[in-house]
């Protein structure tokens, strides 16, 4: 096991908010000294079983902590799902049936183990303990907080101000989720920033039960392919963890350049030191597309075999090449059977694409000439031309070679 000092940068990589860092370091020290893993808690709402990279942000963080030797407990909220978490909604969510919860939970588990280490993961259903609480226990649980505290939740506050009905039973959702932390004696709970109220409620309830308070870790919301909105299947800007490798690779290549580092931090397991090197490369002027290409390979490899990644790269290259070359481009007839690129320079000049042979050579030296999307060097001028080869001169000019065939 790494020392607490070595673990901290890995655990804190990409984290939006941590409550709090000093407590986490102390927990890691005790864990290290006693050789006892921390209990990491994640609660999952079983109402939306399709996982995309946005959902996977917290799962990747758990996987990184599993790699450090810690233990994950995934709580399937089958009991809380019957109430429905109103987070971010203007009205209460429709409660789920037992059958819906079980089916969604099964789908969830199939997907989360594409990310998590199954040997270091325990899956629990919170009906195990919540269904056994007596009414007296529920009253005691309710007595640990106030209505004013509940109305601090943004969604409750907005609904109250807009005179939208709030069921009393809805107040029990954050309390029950917090009670999960008490039951597990969780050392750390994590979720998205939209789960801030619920996770902090867990800390407060543990204190009421005279337990050590869990660390509250909040991961950022990951923007989707549009670079603006939160990744969402309904918005169509998502990358699903179960999508085919060629689809996943292509979608990663479509993210805006400004999100490259954020995706490295949140969607991969790359070490913080490596990400700093990537930042330095971008600062030095490395083409963002080249960095994104590496990102696409890394992300795709997390969910697919190496063979699938190779196929995805081949598929993307073929598709990109086809997309990059216009359909309607001028053709250059080459009558010489064994003609090379150098043989066609005079004809390229005559077509008006280059001013002179020296201008063509200058463009080659600057990397401004490509044959089938590969940069042409001076040595390549002796390369034989094949029928339908496409040469690109500068940024805009394309010419397709057509050999005279008798």
C-alpha positions, 0 to 999 in steps of 0.5 A: 500500500502506498503511503498516505502522502502518495495516496493523496494526489491520486485520490484528490485528482479531479475532485471538485470539493472535499470535506475535508482534506485534513480528516482524509489524511488522518483516516489514510494514516490510520488505514496505513498503520493498521493495514485496514482499508477504508470503506468507500460508499456510493449510493446508486439510484436504480431509476436510470440504469444506462451508464455513460462517462458522466456517471462513470466519473465517480466509479473511476474515482472509486476504482482508483481508490480500490487500486490503492487497496481500499474497499468499495460498497455500492448501495442500491437504493431499492428502499429509497427508490420507492420514494424517489429522490427529488434532486433537481426536479420541480416535483417528486419523482415517481416511485419505482416498483420492486420489479423495476428496481430489481431489473434496473439494479441487475443492469447497473451491476453489469455495467459498473463491473466494467469499471470497478474491481469485483473482488474489492466491491460489495453490493448492498441493497438498503432495504436490508436495514431500512425495511427493519426500522420500527416506527419509533426508530423512524421518529428518532431519525426524523428528530435529528434534523429540522424542516428549516434544514431540509428546506435548504435543499435547492429543489425543496426551496424552489418548490416551496417558493413556487408553492409546488407541493412537497410530500412529507415522505420526501423529507425522508429520502436524504435521511434514509440515504444518510442512515446508509452511512451509519449502517456501513460506518462509511469512511468516505462517500462520494457523488456528484455535486448535485448530491451535496445535501444528501452526502453532508446529511450522512456526515451529520447523522453519523455525528448524531450516532457518535460515529466518526464522520465520513469524508464527503467527496464531490466530483465535478459534472462532466460536460458532454460532446457539446462542451456546454451541457451536462452529459446526458442521454436525453440530450444526445451528448453522451458517451455510453460505457457499453457502446461499441469501441468504434463509436466510443473512439469517434465520440471522444475525438469529437469533444471540444479541445478545451475539455481534453484535460478535464476528460483526462482527469475525470474519465481516465485513471492517468496519474496526476503527474502524467496529466501535468506532462500532457498540460505542458505539451498543450502549452508548448503548442502540440496539436490538440488533435494528437493529444485527443487521439491518445485520450480516445485510445485510453478511454476506449481501452478502459472498456474494450479489448486491445483488439477492439481498440485497434479496430476502432482506430482503423474505423476512425481513420477510414471514416475521417479520411473519407470525411476530410477529402471532398467528393468533387475534386479535380483529377490529374491524369498521369499517363506514365505507368510508373509515375512518382509524385515528383513527376507530377509537379510540373502538371500541378504547377500548370493546374495552378495549385503551386507557383513553382517547383521551388514553392512545392519543395518549400511546402513539402519541407514545411509539412504542407503536402499530404498524400492520402492524409500522410505528410509527404517528405522530400524522400517521398517525391520518388514514391510511385503514384497509385490510381485514386491517390489524393494529394493535399497541397496547403490547407484547401487544395486537393487533387486526385491522381488518375492513371491512364489505363489502356 
